[in-house]
Amino acid sequence: MSETVRQIRVHGRSVRVAHRSGTGVPLVVCNGIGASLDLLQPFVDALDESIPVIRFDVPGIGGSDQPRCPYSFVTLARTLGKVLNELGVTTFDVLGISWGGGLAQQVALQNPRRCRRLVLVSTGTGAMMVPGHPKVLSKMLTPRRYRDPEYAASVAATLYGGEMREDPELAERILDGHAPRTSGRGYRLQLLAGTGWSSLPYLPLLPQRTLIMAGDDDPIIPLINARIMHRAIRRSQLHVYPDGHLALVSRAWDLAPRVARFLRED
């Protein structure tokens, strides 16, 4: 197993991409808002090492260039398609967490033949979803939690729930240093990309087999949203775990093998 990190030019801008080699269909991973590709390293490390993994930094986040103008999930899905073309990838699976789950749904919709399977973690349907409490969502308006370890610990219980209610310093350890180059503009553009977008009308049209995973204590994306997606996506299965919003990282030892089994199923 080996992983390379490189810059790929798309429309004159540079996108930072990490590509772990392996066998079979690669898993494309879409990060949450404000997070660089490095944040999900614990999940990648816990995933069956034979599965190829492709991660990338969204424009304006981490090591990717600032976009020239605002983008949407539709245009970002096209950009990701061009990145995969550069890597020679014809068929792929896609996993999205939180904000990245919205992008993953859009990628699946735009690539019904190319995208084989879909994994949605701690995510919802965008504008037409059951939102978290305004007190929780207000803490998502800036990337401060990535830059200030003490602040990350202070808001962890309210924001992420689950295990972090008992161990708020866990958020500090997970988030610290994973978005050092994320600009305020890049973060705002990422927020803007999801404005008015919703997957709910087209979920019944998705042909992919889908695994939906959600925590029973997620203040940002309440569990009811996973149940709504499960009812709407014809070929879906739902797994509820006893944790919060960032369990894909903090509970990687449990969730990564579950994802691997789903991807390897006939």
Sine and cosine of phi, psi and omega as CSV:
sin_phi,cos_phi,sin_psi,cos_psi,sin_omega,cos_omega
0.00,0.00,0.75,-0.66,0.07,-1.00
-0.63,-0.77,0.46,-0.89,0.02,-1.00
-0.76,-0.65,0.71,-0.70,0.06,-1.00
-0.88,-0.48,0.58,-0.82,0.07,-1.00
-0.89,-0.46,0.80,-0.61,-0.06,-1.00
-0.58,-0.81,0.22,-0.97,0.08,-1.00
-0.97,-0.24,0.78,-0.62,0.02,-1.00
-0.90,-0.43,0.77,-0.63,-0.02,-1.00
-1.00,0.09,0.81,-0.59,0.07,-1.00
-0.71,-0.70,0.85,-0.52,-0.02,-1.00
0.80,0.59,0.61,0.79,0.06,-1.00
0.98,0.19,0.05,1.00,0.01,-1.00
-0.89,-0.46,0.46,-0.89,-0.08,-1.00
-0.99,-0.11,0.75,-0.66,0.04,-1.00
-0.90,-0.43,0.82,-0.58,0.02,-1.00
-0.98,0.17,0.81,-0.59,-0.10,-1.00
-0.75,-0.67,0.71,-0.71,0.14,-0.99
-0.93,-0.36,0.75,-0.66,-0.07,-1.00
-0.77,-0.63,0.93,-0.37,0.08,-1.00
-1.00,-0.07,0.80,-0.60,-0.02,-1.00
-0.96,0.27,0.30,-0.95,0.01,-1.00
0.07,-1.00,-0.36,-0.93,0.00,-1.00
-0.84,-0.54,0.50,-0.87,0.05,-1.00
1.00,0.07,-0.35,-0.94,-0.09,-1.00
-0.97,0.24,0.80,-0.60,0.00,-1.00
-0.96,0.28,0.50,-0.86,0.08,-1.00
-0.98,-0.18,0.87,-0.49,0.06,-1.00
-1.00,-0.05,0.80,-0.60,-0.09,-1.00
-0.94,-0.35,0.79,-0.61,0.02,-1.00
-0.95,-0.31,0.86,-0.52,-0.11,-0.99
-0.97,0.23,0.25,-0.97,0.13,-0.99
-0.97,0.23,0.09,-1.00,-0.11,-0.99
-0.91,0.40,0.74,-0.67,0.05,-1.00
0.98,0.17,-0.11,0.99,-0.11,-0.99
-1.00,-0.08,0.68,-0.74,0.14,-0.99
-0.98,0.19,0.19,-0.98,-0.02,-1.00
-0.89,0.46,-0.35,0.94,-0.05,-1.00
-0.93,0.36,-0.41,0.91,-0.09,-1.00
-0.85,0.53,-0.58,0.81,-0.06,-1.00
-1.00,-0.02,0.29,0.96,0.01,-1.00
-0.83,0.56,-0.67,0.75,0.03,-1.00
-0.86,0.51,-0.61,0.80,0.04,-1.00
-0.92,0.40,-0.71,0.70,0.00,-1.00
-0.88,0.47,-0.65,0.76,0.00,-1.00
-0.90,0.43,-0.53,0.85,-0.03,-1.00
-1.00,0.05,-0.21,0.98,-0.02,-1.00
-0.98,0.19,0.61,-0.79,0.07,-1.00
-0.63,0.78,0.87,-0.50,-0.14,-0.99
-0.93,0.36,-0.20,0.98,0.04,-1.00
-0.99,0.16,-0.23,0.97,-0.02,-1.00
-0.99,0.11,0.86,-0.52,0.07,-1.00
-0.91,0.41,0.60,-0.80,-0.02,-1.00
-0.74,-0.67,0.72,-0.69,0.06,-1.00
-0.86,-0.51,0.84,-0.55,0.07,-1.00
-0.84,-0.55,0.38,-0.93,-0.01,-1.00
-0.47,-0.88,0.40,-0.92,0.12,-0.99
-1.00,-0.06,0.79,-0.61,0.06,-1.00
-0.88,0.48,0.56,-0.83,0.03,-1.00
-0.76,0.65,0.77,-0.64,-0.01,-1.00
1.00,0.06,-0.02,1.00,-0.02,-1.00
-0.87,-0.50,0.62,-0.78,0.05,-1.00
0.85,0.53,-0.83,-0.56,-0.07,-1.00
-0.99,-0.15,0.20,0.98,0.04,-1.00
-1.00,-0.05,0.53,-0.85,0.00,-1.00
-0.88,0.47,0.42,-0.91,0.15,-0.99
-0.91,0.42,0.66,-0.75,0.09,-1.00
-0.94,0.33,0.46,-0.89,0.02,-1.00
-0.95,0.33,-0.50,0.87,-0.05,-1.00
-0.51,-0.86,0.22,-0.98,0.03,-1.00
-0.84,0.55,0.47,-0.88,0.00,-1.00
-0.77,-0.63,0.18,-0.98,0.04,-1.00
-0.82,-0.57,0.12,-0.99,0.10,-1.00
-0.87,0.50,-0.58,0.82,-0.01,-1.00
-0.90,0.44,-0.76,0.65,-0.04,-1.00
-0.95,0.32,-0.55,0.83,0.02,-1.00
-0.93,0.37,-0.59,0.81,0.07,-1.00
-0.89,0.46,-0.61,0.80,0.06,-1.00
-0.92,0.40,-0.66,0.75,0.04,-1.00
-0.86,0.50,-0.71,0.71,0.02,-1.00
-0.88,0.48,-0.61,0.79,0.05,-1.00
-0.86,0.51,-0.64,0.77,0.02,-1.00
-0.93,0.36,-0.60,0.80,0.08,-1.00
-0.87,0.49,-0.70,0.71,0.00,-1.00
-0.92,0.40,-0.56,0.83,0.09,-1.00
-0.88,0.48,-0.68,0.73,0.01,-1.00
-0.88,0.47,-0.52,0.85,0.01,-1.00
-1.00,0.08,-0.06,1.00,0.00,-1.00
0.97,0.23,0.38,0.92,-0.03,-1.00
-1.00,-0.01,0.83,-0.56,0.01,-1.00
-0.97,-0.23,-0.60,0.80,0.01,-1.00
-0.81,-0.59,0.65,-0.76,-0.05,-1.00
-0.48,-0.87,0.31,-0.95,0.24,-0.97
-0.97,-0.24,0.40,-0.92,0.00,-1.00
-0.71,-0.70,0.68,-0.73,0.07,-1.00
-0.85,-0.53,0.72,-0.70,0.06,-1.00
-0.74,-0.67,0.67,-0.74,0.04,-1.00
-0.90,-0.43,0.72,-0.69,0.05,-1.00
0.82,0.57,-0.85,-0.52,0.06,-1.00
-0.82,0.57,-0.63,0.78,0.01,-1.00
-0.91,0.42,-0.36,0.93,0.08,-1.00
-0.93,0.37,-0.55,0.84,0.10,-0.99
-0.91,0.42,-0.71,0.70,0.04,-1.00
-0.88,0.47,-0.66,0.75,0.00,-1.00
-0.88,0.48,-0.63,0.77,0.04,-1.00
-0.90,0.44,-0.64,0.77,0.01,-1.00
-0.92,0.38,-0.65,0.76,0.04,-1.00
-0.87,0.49,-0.69,0.72,0.00,-1.00
-0.89,0.45,-0.64,0.77,0.01,-1.00
-0.91,0.42,-0.68,0.74,-0.07,-1.00
-0.98,0.19,-0.21,0.98,-0.04,-1.00
-0.75,-0.66,0.88,0.47,-0.10,-1.00
-0.90,0.44,-0.46,0.89,0.02,-1.00
-1.00,-0.10,-0.53,0.85,-0.08,-1.00
-0.99,0.15,-0.59,0.81,0.00,-1.00
-1.00,0.01,0.89,-0.46,-0.11,-0.99
-1.00,0.08,-0.78,0.63,-0.04,-1.00
-0.70,-0.71,0.40,-0.92,-0.11,-0.99
-0.77,-0.64,0.74,-0.67,0.07,-1.00
-0.84,-0.55,0.83,-0.55,-0.04,-1.00
-0.89,-0.46,0.83,-0.55,-0.10,-1.00
-0.81,-0.59,0.80,-0.60,0.09,-1.00
0.77,0.64,0.76,0.64,-0.10,-0.99
-0.65,-0.76,0.05,-1.00,-0.03,-1.00
-0.55,-0.83,-0.37,-0.93,-0.12,-0.99
-0.96,-0.29,0.31,0.95,0.07,-1.00
0.99,0.10,-0.71,-0.70,-0.10,-0.99
-0.87,0.49,-0.52,0.85,-0.03,-1.00
-0.99,-0.17,0.84,0.54,0.01,-1.00
-0.77,-0.64,0.18,-0.98,0.10,-1.00
-1.00,0.08,0.93,-0.36,-0.12,-0.99
-0.98,0.18,0.30,-0.95,0.16,-0.99
-0.96,0.28,0.07,-1.00,0.01,-1.00
-0.91,0.41,0.63,-0.77,0.02,-1.00
-0.79,0.61,-0.56,0.83,0.03,-1.00
-0.89,0.46,-0.55,0.83,0.04,-1.00
-0.97,0.25,-0.76,0.65,-0.07,-1.00
-0.90,0.43,-0.48,0.88,0.00,-1.00
-0.89,0.45,-0.44,0.90,0.01,-1.00
-0.98,0.18,-0.09,1.00,0.02,-1.00
-1.00,-0.08,0.00,1.00,-0.14,-0.99
-0.98,0.21,-0.27,0.96,0.03,-1.00
-0.71,-0.71,0.32,-0.95,0.04,-1.00
-1.00,0.05,0.36,0.93,-0.09,-1.00
-0.83,0.56,-0.58,0.82,-0.06,-1.00
-0.89,0.45,-0.39,0.92,0.05,-1.00
-0.99,0.14,-0.40,0.92,-0.12,-0.99
-0.98,-0.20,-0.37,0.93,-0.10,-0.99
-0.84,-0.55,0.99,-0.15,-0.07,-1.00
-0.85,0.53,-0.63,0.78,-0.01,-1.00
-0.91,0.41,-0.63,0.77,0.04,-1.00
-0.91,0.41,-0.67,0.74,0.02,-1.00
-0.83,0.56,-0.69,0.73,0.01,-1.00
-0.93,0.38,-0.59,0.81,-0.06,-1.00
-0.94,0.35,-0.47,0.88,-0.04,-1.00
-0.97,-0.24,-0.02,1.00,-0.15,-0.99
-0.85,0.53,-0.74,0.68,-0.06,-1.00
-0.89,0.46,-0.71,0.70,-0.02,-1.00
-0.92,0.38,-0.64,0.77,-0.14,-0.99
-0.99,0.10,-0.70,0.72,-0.16,-0.99
-0.96,-0.28,-0.40,0.92,0.04,-1.00
0.90,0.44,-0.34,-0.94,0.07,-1.00
0.85,0.53,-0.68,-0.73,-0.06,-1.00
-0.86,0.52,-0.43,0.90,-0.07,-1.00
-0.97,0.24,-0.14,0.99,0.13,-0.99
-0.94,0.35,-0.54,0.84,0.01,-1.00
-1.00,-0.07,-0.43,0.90,-0.06,-1.00
-0.71,-0.70,0.96,0.28,-0.05,-1.00
-0.89,0.45,-0.42,0.91,0.03,-1.00
-0.92,0.40,-0.29,0.96,0.05,-1.00
-0.87,0.49,-0.62,0.78,0.04,-1.00
-0.89,0.45,-0.64,0.77,0.04,-1.00
-0.87,0.49,-0.69,0.73,-0.02,-1.00
-0.94,0.35,-0.60,0.80,-0.04,-1.00
-0.96,0.27,-0.69,0.72,-0.16,-0.99
-1.00,0.03,-0.46,0.89,-0.14,-0.99
-0.86,0.51,0.82,-0.57,0.11,-0.99
0.99,0.13,0.07,1.00,-0.07,-1.00
-1.00,-0.05,-0.02,1.00,0.08,-1.00
-0.59,-0.81,0.74,0.67,-0.10,-1.00
-0.91,0.41,-0.43,0.90,-0.04,-1.00
-0.96,-0.30,0.22,0.98,0.01,-1.00
-0.97,0.24,0.88,-0.48,-0.03,-1.00
-1.00,0.08,0.36,-0.93,0.08,-1.00
-0.87,0.49,-0.61,0.79,0.00,-1.00
-0.91,0.41,-0.70,0.71,0.01,-1.00
-0.87,0.49,-0.63,0.77,0.00,-1.00
-0.93,0.38,-0.68,0.73,0.01,-1.00
-0.90,0.43,-0.62,0.78,0.04,-1.00
-0.91,0.41,-0.55,0.83,0.05,-1.00
-0.93,0.38,-0.66,0.75,0.09,-1.00
-0.87,0.49,-0.69,0.72,-0.05,-1.00
-0.90,0.44,-0.55,0.84,-0.06,-1.00
-0.86,0.52,-0.51,0.86,-0.03,-1.00
-1.00,-0.06,-0.03,1.00,-0.04,-1.00
-0.91,0.42,0.84,-0.55,0.03,-1.00
0.98,0.19,-0.10,0.99,-0.02,-1.00
-0.99,0.11,0.63,-0.77,0.13,-0.99
-0.53,-0.85,0.65,-0.76,0.04,-1.00
-1.00,-0.06,-0.20,0.98,-0.17,-0.98
-0.80,0.60,-0.68,0.74,-0.04,-1.00
-0.90,0.43,-0.47,0.88,-0.10,-1.00
-0.96,-0.27,-0.02,1.00,-0.02,-1.00
-0.82,0.57,-0.62,0.78,0.02,-1.00
-0.90,0.43,-0.25,0.97,-0.03,-1.00
-1.00,0.02,-0.22,0.98,-0.06,-1.00
-0.92,0.39,0.81,-0.59,-0.02,-1.00
-1.00,0.03,-0.23,0.97,-0.12,-0.99
-0.95,0.30,0.58,-0.81,0.25,-0.97
-0.91,0.41,0.72,-0.70,-0.17,-0.98
-0.76,-0.65,0.71,-0.70,0.13,-0.99
-0.95,-0.32,0.85,-0.53,0.04,-1.00
-0.95,-0.32,0.81,-0.58,-0.01,-1.00
-0.82,-0.57,0.73,-0.69,-0.06,-1.00
-0.51,-0.86,0.54,-0.84,0.06,-1.00
-1.00,0.05,0.46,-0.89,0.00,-1.00
-0.99,0.12,-0.01,1.00,0.03,-1.00
-0.64,-0.77,0.92,0.38,-0.04,-1.00
-0.91,-0.41,0.98,-0.21,-0.04,-1.00
-0.93,0.36,-0.45,0.89,-0.05,-1.00
-0.98,0.19,-0.75,0.66,0.00,-1.00
-0.85,-0.53,1.00,-0.04,-0.03,-1.00
-0.82,0.57,0.53,-0.85,-0.09,-1.00
-0.82,0.57,-0.51,0.86,-0.02,-1.00
-0.82,0.58,-0.50,0.87,0.00,-1.00
-0.91,0.41,-0.62,0.79,0.06,-1.00
-0.91,0.42,-0.63,0.78,0.01,-1.00
-0.92,0.40,-0.61,0.80,0.05,-1.00
-0.90,0.44,-0.71,0.70,0.01,-1.00
-0.90,0.44,-0.62,0.78,0.00,-1.00
-0.88,0.47,-0.64,0.77,0.02,-1.00
-0.94,0.34,-0.52,0.86,-0.08,-1.00
-0.99,0.10,-0.54,0.84,-0.05,-1.00
-1.00,0.00,0.89,-0.45,-0.14,-0.99
-0.85,0.53,-0.72,0.69,-0.11,-0.99
-0.97,-0.26,0.82,0.57,-0.07,-1.00
-0.87,-0.49,0.40,-0.92,0.15,-0.99
-0.75,-0.66,0.51,-0.86,-0.08,-1.00
-0.88,-0.47,0.75,-0.66,0.11,-0.99
-0.84,-0.55,0.87,-0.49,0.03,-1.00
-0.96,-0.26,0.78,-0.63,-0.03,-1.00
-0.87,-0.49,0.39,-0.92,-0.06,-1.00
-1.00,0.09,0.97,0.23,-0.03,-1.00
-0.23,-0.97,-0.22,-0.98,-0.10,-0.99
-0.90,-0.43,-0.50,-0.86,-0.22,-0.98
-0.94,0.35,-0.55,0.83,-0.09,-1.00
-0.97,-0.24,0.44,0.90,-0.06,-1.00
-0.90,0.43,-0.39,0.92,0.03,-1.00
-0.87,0.49,-0.43,0.90,0.06,-1.00
-1.00,-0.08,-0.81,0.59,-0.09,-1.00
-0.95,0.31,-0.41,0.91,-0.01,-1.00
-0.89,-0.46,0.51,0.86,-0.07,-1.00
-0.85,0.53,-0.56,0.83,-0.01,-1.00
-0.86,0.51,-0.45,0.89,-0.02,-1.00
-0.99,-0.13,-0.70,0.71,-0.13,-0.99
-0.99,0.16,-0.55,0.83,0.00,-1.00
-0.88,0.47,-0.72,0.69,0.06,-1.00
-0.88,0.47,-0.55,0.83,0.03,-1.00
-0.91,0.41,-0.67,0.74,0.06,-1.00
-0.89,0.46,-0.70,0.72,-0.01,-1.00
-0.87,0.50,-0.67,0.74,0.02,-1.00
-0.89,0.46,-0.65,0.76,0.02,-1.00
-0.90,0.45,-0.68,0.73,-0.02,-1.00
-0.93,0.36,-0.46,0.89,-0.04,-1.00
-1.00,-0.02,-0.15,0.99,-0.02,-1.00
-0.89,0.46,0.59,-0.81,0.09,-1.00
-0.97,0.26,0.00,0.00,0.00,0.00
